[in-house]
Amino acid sequence: MSPTPSIDARAIGRFLIIELTRATELAAVAAARLRGRGDEMSADLAAVGAMREYLTQLPAQGRVVIGDDAGGVDAAICFGDTLGAESGPRVDLAVAPLEGATLCAKDMAGSISIAAAAAPGALLTVPNVYMDKIAIGPGYPPDLVDLDRAPGDNIAALAAAKGVAPGDVTVCILDRPRHAGLIAKCRAAGARVRLISDGDVAGVIVTADSAETGVDLYMGRGGAPEGVLAAAALACVGGQMQGRLALETADQRAEAMRHGIEAAGRKYAIDDMVSGDVVVCATGVTDGPLVGGVVFGRGYVETETVAYRSTTRTIRRIRARRPAPI
């Protein structure tokens, strides 16, 4: 990607981390009130509305490069929207107010609210299509894994770098019929496979701390906007990721061109998807391996957020308790 202007450090340090945390907290709480109700759309719409309402107060000029319209015109956070102040630092925003709506609706583990802010042009803008992805955490030689290699070769390379047998490598994959062949190849290579029903943003990010989460490698096809969000978090910790858009129809290719993507089939490294200074905040909706879910206590609401910043490689865990209602 071309060089991008840096965001004022004070604006990042004093405003954006806290502001994005507050935005994801509010979205997570709004969605969590509908946990287990079996209504994905209502939970998603509640999260989008809460996040949009707060981001209109952002002390920066925010431009949405990855959004979520939740099917509701009034609450939409759409590509190209501008939110926040009319003055101050200019930032690009990437948001998924409710990642894992099905998980929330079923009160299952792993649903989060996530948002990222970066310098203008620092985040790859992608259409709402599928992306083939592969990701590992930090501490490995460059280009250790590659989308164009066989799953078994990637597992073997990662196992050798870790100094373990392939049977000690755990691969996270979305449990989808399209992944049946991939799952079979990973198991044939000797690896353990952890299947997740939804929420592949968290599925990618948990590779950043394999000692804690038990996940070493992510592979498979999921949403492209979610891929960029996950890449932003991995960039903050020094992880590795590659992605390739699945542009299978004329409409998808036309939508990609609207986002400035002209080369179908291009393989994007993490540095192609994220550059410059970036902040990523994720708040738990339901309990999961990345963060704990919203807790509704007697007279209080408690949230847990993990916040990343790329230039300092800082990871903050923010546990907040506020009087109810929030």
C-alpha angles and dihedrals in degrees: 000000000000118000113277131208115258121244116241105271093224091054090053096043100042103029119017101051093048094039094050090045090054091048093052092043092055092046091048093050092048091052094042091060085068098045114140095009094114092234110119095172095053092048092048093047091049092052094046092048093049093048095046092049091054096042090057084071095050111137090228139061101265125194118190112230096164119027147157122230095187088207091282121113097202096049098037123135099195137178109276096021117138119219135176134022127359090228137034130065118346115235138174116230129209116186142177103178091187116020107183101025091171090053090052093047090052094038090238128151124276108038113140143168112229138181136172134196127196143157115289110283094012096111124063109243111221136177123246096272135114124284128199108227143188123179143170134177130254130292101057133112115269118274092012092149129030137191090227095057124087114264091244092054092051091048092049092049092049093046091051091049090050092045093237138110119267087251088067093057118096119204122199115214134169109251099241133135089241089064097054093105093045092050091050092050093049091051091045087056088057098252127136114243122214109198120205123193096212143342107073093174089071089038089062097039095053089067086072090076107028093163089062101035101031092229117122104169138021122205136167147064122301141138117322096218089051088050092059091047091051091046089054091056093046091049088058092060100035098257127150129241140163129193138184124192117236101222102175104155137047090246091054092049090049091050090050090054089052086059091050096259113131105157111079113204096027116150112225120208119207090261089056091055099041132025138162124011115345135174122201126187126185126183123193120244095177126014113277145151092274102045140348121260130250114288119209106202132175101292097346144074121214127197136181122211133180114207125193132192121191104206094054097029085227122162117194126188111205119193111186131186121191134173113266134281099051 
